[in-house]
Amino acid sequence: MKLITKSGQIKTIFLDLLSNYQQYFWTTAWAGVGSEPYNDLKRLRKRIRKIVVGLHFYQTHPDFIEQFLEHDGLRFIKQPEGTFHPKLFLFYNSEDDWALLIGSNNFTNEGFTRNTEATVMIKASDPGSQQMLKDARTFIDSQWDAATKFDKNELANYRIMWKNQQRKIQSISGHYNSGSTHIPKPAYKVGVMIMSWEAFMKKVRSERKHAMNDRLDVIELASEFFIKGGAFKDLEADERKFIAGLPNNLAQNYDWGYFGSMKGFGAFSKEINQNNAFISQALDQIPLKGEITKSHYTAFIKIFLKAFQKAVKKIENPIGSATRLLAMKRPDIFVCFDSKNRVLLCEHFGIKQSEVTVQSYWDVIIERIQDSEWWSHPTPASRDEMRVMEARAAFFDALYYERG
């Protein structure tokens, strides 16, 4: 009998058992793809006798299901009472030659690599092992009888739901950017994410005198332009400049520089002045009302970047100008991320400035905002607070704006 607590060691032992035993009888809460044991299981699939896999929380990867869709040795627990959570891996040659792993790790890449896991290995030579083998076989058989197979239509539906749940899973785990190597703070330790609406409004109001009203004027005028003008390209030149955060002839009545002044970005100013069609087409991807998803944002960025393809100097991350436009069109969803707020905003979220690009902005910034208490559960107590609520993501800038 052996206790295994190092993930690398668990993987090594698992690979050895896959190689040396001819029959596999398993139960696992979740199964994933991409690990070395997964690759070996595909190659040694004829050795599978009974493998029962759970699907709770949509943690089992649909590619795993598809890989073994036609295999008679795979069944799934689809909707249990409670959570199907056992992890027993029985590797069997004979009554006198077998090994059983019982522990915390699932058949996932994370379970074999970065997770903290603990597993006990029991072998046929251990005292009392025959009763352990009998009990394990009985349990696995009972779960096998309760499990069922998948068909292709069912898998297609599962894949849709699995995809839709990934954002929630990443959010709960605290990993908003799957490509990042940076270990983030747990969300409950990020003060700005657990801030109440009342505390948020207090900070908004604490900005210099009249700033809240001035900001509301900017938001509401930009909204009027979008509502009355149709496409961005059809607006008057000064209206486009106002929305874009560039000097304009409306400046005497409105402090257009709130929510991100772009006057220092010459390439952007040039494209706005020339009424670049790609900028207008990009903004068309963002509805004025209703839900905004990452797909909307991705479509916007894909077209927006085309506006700078012919720039003399290559522009890889025009995040300030992109998010200024987004914040003006949908201030309830987007905040302008620029040189005046990025230092404190990243510091308070516990993220690296270098992580925030046009490609990662939705995952790194917007998903954190949408998981924040003040954004998720606003409780406006006045007409002014209602106006701020309708632009609350853009108003996040008010907490971190540093005047230069």
Phi, psi and omega per residue, in radians:
M1 nan 2.428 -3.039
K2 -2.545 2.375 3.047
L3 -1.683 2.226 -3.116
I4 -2.047 2.164 -3.088
T5 -2.164 -0.132 3.127
K6 -1.721 2.226 -3.039
S7 -1.044 -0.703 3.120
G8 -1.084 -0.636 3.128
Q9 -1.231 -0.681 3.096
I10 -1.046 -0.772 -3.138
K11 -1.110 -0.771 -3.129
T12 -1.064 -0.785 3.133
I13 -1.137 -0.715 -3.134
F14 -1.078 -0.766 3.120
L15 -1.106 -0.674 3.125
D16 -1.138 -0.715 3.141
L17 -1.198 -0.687 3.077
L18 -1.010 -0.681 -3.083
S19 -1.291 -0.625 -2.942
N20 -1.714 -0.128 -3.134
Y21 -2.069 2.566 -2.974
Q22 -1.684 -0.195 -3.114
Q23 -2.399 2.419 -3.115
Y24 -2.104 2.220 3.037
F25 -2.224 1.936 -3.002
W26 -2.336 2.705 2.780
T27 -2.278 2.373 3.097
T28 -2.538 2.433 -3.104
A29 -1.108 -0.724 -3.112
W30 -2.447 2.658 3.087
A31 -2.335 2.405 -3.106
G32 -2.179 -3.038 -3.141
V33 -2.151 2.934 3.009
G34 1.647 -0.169 -3.139
S35 -1.577 2.839 3.063
E36 -1.091 -0.760 3.080
P37 -1.047 -0.621 3.095
Y38 -1.095 -0.779 3.135
N39 -1.083 -0.683 3.115
D40 -1.219 -0.649 3.134
L41 -1.095 -0.681 3.076
K42 -1.047 -0.765 -3.091
R43 -1.213 -0.568 -3.057
L44 -1.848 0.463 -3.014
R45 -1.012 -0.422 3.135
K46 -1.176 -0.279 -3.127
R47 -1.496 -0.158 -3.126
I48 -1.235 2.221 3.060
R49 -1.886 -0.981 3.097
K50 -2.516 1.973 3.026
I51 -2.175 2.160 -3.135
V52 -1.981 2.195 -3.053
V53 -2.146 2.390 3.072
G54 -1.551 2.842 -3.108
L55 -2.196 0.074 -2.996
H56 -1.015 2.477 -3.131
F57 1.121 0.227 3.122
Y58 0.974 0.716 3.140
Q59 -1.552 -0.404 3.105
T60 -1.326 2.281 -3.048
H61 -1.290 2.336 3.130
P62 -1.079 -0.460 3.103
D63 -1.167 -0.547 3.059
F64 -1.139 -0.809 3.134
I65 -1.042 -0.798 -3.120
E66 -1.090 -0.669 -3.116
Q67 -1.063 -0.600 -3.071
F68 -2.015 0.408 -3.046
L69 -1.022 -0.677 -3.082
E70 -1.661 0.020 -3.084
H71 -1.418 2.252 -3.115
D72 -1.278 -0.185 -3.103
G73 -1.662 0.108 3.140
L74 -2.041 2.258 3.009
R75 -2.365 2.898 -3.033
F76 -2.345 2.455 2.991
I77 -1.583 1.932 -2.920
K78 -1.621 -0.674 -3.126
Q79 -2.596 1.402 -3.077
P80 -1.386 2.890 2.901
E81 -1.434 2.120 -2.975
G82 1.403 -2.704 -3.104
T83 -2.020 2.253 3.056
F84 -1.339 1.996 -2.919
H85 -2.371 0.171 -3.085
P86 -1.361 2.544 3.071
K87 -2.251 1.645 3.080
L88 -2.170 2.228 -3.134
F89 -2.198 1.798 -3.138
L90 -1.751 2.140 3.076
F91 -1.919 2.186 -2.874
Y92 -2.339 2.310 2.933
N93 -2.001 -0.785 -3.139
S94 -2.796 3.093 3.116
E95 -1.060 -0.408 -3.111
D96 -1.844 0.073 -3.090
D97 -2.546 1.604 3.128
W98 -2.698 2.887 3.081
A99 -2.501 2.460 -3.114
L100 -2.204 2.208 3.036
L101 -1.836 2.190 3.084
I102 -2.249 2.167 -3.119
G103 -3.090 -2.657 -3.025
S104 -1.692 -0.368 -2.985
N105 -1.428 2.374 3.026
N106 -1.497 3.062 3.106
F107 -1.520 1.188 -3.120
T108 -2.322 2.777 3.112
N109 -1.040 -0.718 3.137
E110 -1.122 -0.656 3.139
G111 -1.131 -0.452 3.138
F112 -1.719 -0.051 -3.056
T113 -2.241 -1.505 -2.915
R114 -1.570 -0.247 -3.131
N115 -1.222 2.706 2.969
T116 -1.571 1.990 -3.039
E117 -2.286 2.803 3.038
A118 -2.430 2.247 -3.073
T119 -2.405 2.445 3.071
V120 -1.837 2.300 3.059
M121 -1.855 2.190 3.105
I122 -2.030 2.367 -3.127
K123 -2.109 2.885 -3.078
A124 -1.025 -0.478 -3.092
S125 -1.413 -0.144 -3.119
D126 -1.315 2.533 3.110
P127 -1.011 2.367 3.118
G128 1.297 0.169 -3.009
S129 -1.236 -0.474 -3.093
Q130 -1.126 -0.665 3.076
Q131 -1.188 -0.650 3.101
M132 -1.091 -0.730 3.104
L133 -1.092 -0.796 -3.135
K134 -1.053 -0.790 -3.121
D135 -1.154 -0.687 3.139
A136 -1.128 -0.786 3.136
R137 -1.100 -0.714 3.128
T138 -1.089 -0.766 -3.134
F139 -1.144 -0.813 -3.130
I140 -1.084 -0.709 3.123
D141 -1.103 -0.687 -3.136
S142 -1.151 -0.666 3.114
Q143 -1.254 -0.601 3.088
W144 -1.073 -0.731 -3.137
D145 -1.162 -0.501 -3.127
A146 -1.494 -0.235 -3.055
A147 -1.618 2.864 3.128
T148 -2.402 2.960 3.130
K149 -1.599 2.986 3.059
F150 -1.798 2.661 2.889
D151 -2.021 3.021 -3.012
K152 -1.131 -0.688 3.130
N153 -1.151 -0.720 3.124
E154 -1.108 -0.710 3.116
L155 -1.116 -0.707 3.124
A156 -1.061 -0.718 3.117
N157 -1.199 -0.709 3.114
Y158 -1.081 -0.714 -3.113
R159 -1.073 -0.671 3.099
I160 -1.078 -0.841 -3.116
M161 -1.189 -0.665 3.093
W162 -1.026 -0.816 3.141
K163 -1.064 -0.732 -3.116
N164 -1.182 -0.437 -3.098
Q165 -1.537 -0.165 -3.037
Q166 -1.118 -0.661 3.123
R167 -1.086 -0.700 3.134
K168 -1.153 -0.726 -3.134
I169 -1.109 -0.776 3.105
Q170 -1.082 -0.732 -3.118
S171 -1.092 -0.829 -3.129
I172 -1.081 -0.645 -3.127
S173 -1.349 -0.214 -3.138
G174 1.489 0.069 -3.140
H175 -1.808 1.622 -3.077
Y176 -1.439 -0.396 -3.141
N177 -2.115 1.783 -3.033
S178 -1.123 -0.355 -3.125
G179 -1.544 -0.031 -3.072
S180 -1.487 2.508 3.040
T181 -1.690 -0.095 -3.136
H182 -1.329 2.298 3.100
I183 -1.484 1.992 -3.056
P184 -1.382 2.882 2.995
K185 -1.200 2.561 2.974
P186 -1.067 2.484 -3.058
A187 -0.990 -0.620 -3.091
Y188 -1.234 -0.196 3.073
K189 -1.714 -0.023 3.134
V190 -1.640 1.789 -3.021
G191 -0.957 -0.683 -3.080
V192 -1.234 -0.336 3.123
M193 -1.482 -0.464 3.126
I194 -1.739 0.088 3.123
M195 -1.114 2.363 3.106
S196 -1.325 2.877 3.066
W197 -1.051 -0.709 -3.139
E198 -1.081 -0.742 3.119
A199 -1.186 -0.654 3.093
F200 -1.064 -0.822 -3.133
M201 -1.129 -0.620 3.112
K202 -1.077 -0.707 3.118
K203 -1.231 -0.672 3.093
V204 -1.057 -0.755 -3.115
R205 -1.263 -0.373 -3.065
S206 -1.361 -0.174 3.064
E207 -1.093 2.829 -3.016
R208 -0.854 2.796 -3.012
K209 -0.848 2.319 3.088
H210 1.194 0.052 -3.076
A211 -1.069 -0.698 -3.109
M212 -1.066 -0.799 3.137
N213 -1.159 -0.692 3.108
D214 -1.107 -0.711 3.110
R215 -1.128 -0.754 3.119
L216 -1.063 -0.658 3.102
D217 -1.067 -0.736 3.141
V218 -1.125 -0.833 -3.132
I219 -1.039 -0.796 -3.023
E220 -1.300 -0.545 3.066
L221 -1.222 -0.753 3.093
A222 -1.029 -0.707 3.109
S223 -1.075 -0.733 3.098
E224 -1.034 -0.726 -3.141
F225 -1.079 -0.796 -3.125
F226 -1.130 -0.701 -3.095
I227 -1.186 -0.741 -3.041
K228 -1.504 -0.399 -2.967
G229 -1.654 -0.190 -3.062
G230 1.256 -2.092 -3.140
A231 -1.295 2.635 3.137
F232 -1.021 -0.656 -3.101
K233 -1.152 -0.346 -3.104
D234 -1.545 -0.071 3.118
L235 -1.318 2.815 3.019
E236 -1.168 2.728 -3.088
A237 -0.987 -0.789 -3.139
D238 -1.171 -0.539 3.100
E239 -1.200 -0.728 3.085
R240 -1.105 -0.752 3.133
K241 -1.110 -0.696 3.125
F242 -1.047 -0.865 -3.139
I243 -1.097 -0.627 -3.083
A244 -1.399 -0.105 -3.130
G245 1.335 0.666 -3.136
L246 -2.099 2.689 3.127
P247 -0.926 2.421 -3.083
N248 -2.700 2.972 -3.080
N249 -1.436 0.089 3.041
L250 -1.657 0.059 -2.984
A251 -1.135 -0.442 -3.081
Q252 -1.166 -0.371 -3.114
N253 -1.932 -0.288 -3.057
Y254 -2.405 2.425 3.082
D255 -1.527 1.394 -3.042
W256 -1.055 -0.296 -3.112
G257 -1.276 -0.250 3.043
Y258 -1.061 2.580 -3.139
F259 1.204 0.386 3.007
G260 1.953 1.728 3.046
S261 -1.446 2.266 -3.114
M262 -1.909 0.306 -3.038
K263 -1.155 -0.327 3.112
G264 -1.511 -0.069 -3.096
F265 -1.744 1.550 -3.028
G266 -1.059 -0.714 -3.123
A267 -1.110 -0.683 3.117
F268 -1.186 -0.784 3.115
S269 -0.993 -0.731 3.141
K270 -1.064 -0.792 -3.098
E271 -1.211 -0.608 3.075
I272 -1.158 -0.776 3.134
N273 -1.075 -0.623 -3.131
Q274 -1.530 0.037 3.113
N275 0.946 0.936 -3.134
N276 -0.967 2.174 -3.059
A277 -1.122 -0.499 -3.124
F278 -1.140 -0.621 3.131
I279 -1.120 -0.753 3.108
S280 -1.144 -0.753 3.132
Q281 -1.106 -0.651 3.114
A282 -1.094 -0.811 -3.140
L283 -1.144 -0.451 3.078
D284 -1.107 -0.347 -3.131
Q285 -1.325 -0.214 -3.085
I286 -1.858 1.924 3.124
P287 -1.148 2.607 3.100
L288 -1.274 -0.446 -3.122
K289 -2.355 2.825 3.071
G290 1.556 -3.062 -3.070
E291 -1.202 2.467 3.006
I292 -2.012 2.259 3.140
T293 -2.006 3.026 3.085
K294 -1.058 -0.548 3.126
S295 -1.092 -0.688 3.064
H296 -1.057 -0.822 -3.118
Y297 -1.091 -0.777 -3.126
T298 -1.057 -0.721 3.111
A299 -1.119 -0.698 3.100
F300 -1.050 -0.891 -3.074
I301 -1.109 -0.712 -3.125
K302 -0.984 -0.742 -3.128
I303 -1.415 -0.692 -3.099
F304 -1.005 -0.721 -3.108
L305 -1.127 -0.410 3.111
K306 -1.139 -0.401 -3.129
A307 -1.132 -0.365 -3.046
F308 -1.964 0.208 -3.097
Q309 -1.111 -0.517 -3.094
K310 -1.744 0.185 3.141
A311 -1.121 2.484 -3.138
V312 -1.060 -0.768 3.111
K313 -1.765 2.206 -3.094
K314 -1.078 2.260 -3.121
I315 -2.006 1.926 -3.044
E316 -1.674 -0.470 -3.013
N317 -2.446 1.188 3.140
P318 -1.392 0.945 -2.980
I319 -1.217 -0.595 3.141
G320 -1.079 -0.864 -3.113
S321 -1.185 -0.685 3.130
A322 -1.098 -0.800 -3.064
T323 -1.371 -0.402 2.998
R324 -1.082 -0.840 3.132
L325 -1.070 -0.756 -3.127
L326 -1.128 -0.720 -3.135
A327 -1.133 -0.551 3.116
M328 -1.328 -0.605 -3.137
K329 -1.408 -0.737 3.124
R330 -2.309 1.329 -3.107
P331 -1.188 -0.224 3.067
D332 -1.332 -0.308 -3.043
I333 -1.962 -0.695 -2.942
F334 -1.984 2.571 2.993
V335 -2.107 2.431 3.069
C336 -1.236 2.247 3.134
F337 -1.918 1.848 -3.052
D338 -2.478 -3.019 -3.027
S339 -1.141 -0.349 -3.090
K340 -1.505 -0.243 -3.123
N341 -2.263 -0.215 -2.952
R342 -1.124 -0.603 -3.080
V343 -1.120 -0.956 -3.094
L344 -1.255 -0.644 -3.135
L345 -1.058 -0.822 3.131
C346 -1.167 -0.684 3.129
E347 -1.049 -0.781 -3.076
H348 -1.304 -0.490 3.051
F349 -1.429 -0.239 -3.120
G350 1.278 0.661 3.139
I351 -2.181 2.846 3.120
K352 -1.538 2.424 3.119
Q353 -1.022 -0.643 -3.098
S354 -1.138 -0.321 3.130
E355 -1.303 -0.354 -3.002
V356 -1.625 1.855 3.103
T357 -2.218 3.037 3.093
V358 -1.075 -0.499 3.141
Q359 -1.336 -0.604 -3.040
S360 -1.745 -0.156 -3.013
Y361 -0.882 -0.787 -3.102
W362 -1.082 -0.847 -3.103
D363 -1.158 -0.790 -2.970
V364 -1.404 -0.666 -3.072
I365 -1.828 -0.991 -3.005
I366 -1.138 -0.719 -3.142
E367 -1.160 -0.594 3.054
R368 -1.166 -0.749 3.110
I369 -1.035 -0.786 -3.076
Q370 -1.256 -0.289 3.023
D371 -1.589 -0.037 -3.101
S372 -1.400 2.529 -3.099
E373 -1.048 -0.799 -3.089
W374 -1.123 -0.530 3.120
W375 -1.443 -0.714 -3.061
S376 -1.288 -0.591 -3.037
H377 -2.317 1.111 3.104
P378 -1.231 2.520 3.119
T379 -2.313 1.244 -3.082
P380 -1.076 2.369 -3.080
A381 -1.913 0.055 -3.120
S382 -2.730 2.992 3.107
R383 -1.087 -0.734 3.129
D384 -1.094 -0.706 3.114
E385 -1.163 -0.588 3.069
M386 -1.101 -0.705 3.124
R387 -1.130 -0.720 3.089
V388 -1.137 -0.716 -3.134
M389 -0.981 -0.698 -3.114
E390 -1.228 -0.156 3.106
A391 -2.317 0.508 -2.914
R392 -1.147 -0.574 3.118
A393 -1.168 -0.788 3.105
A394 -1.086 -0.626 -3.130
F395 -1.219 -0.192 3.038
F396 -0.994 -0.503 3.082
D397 -1.017 -0.557 -3.097
A398 -1.120 -0.420 -3.136
L399 -1.356 -0.400 -2.973
Y400 -2.212 -0.014 -3.088
Y401 -1.130 2.176 3.111
E402 -1.953 2.024 3.133
R403 -1.276 2.304 -3.139
G404 -1.644 nan nan
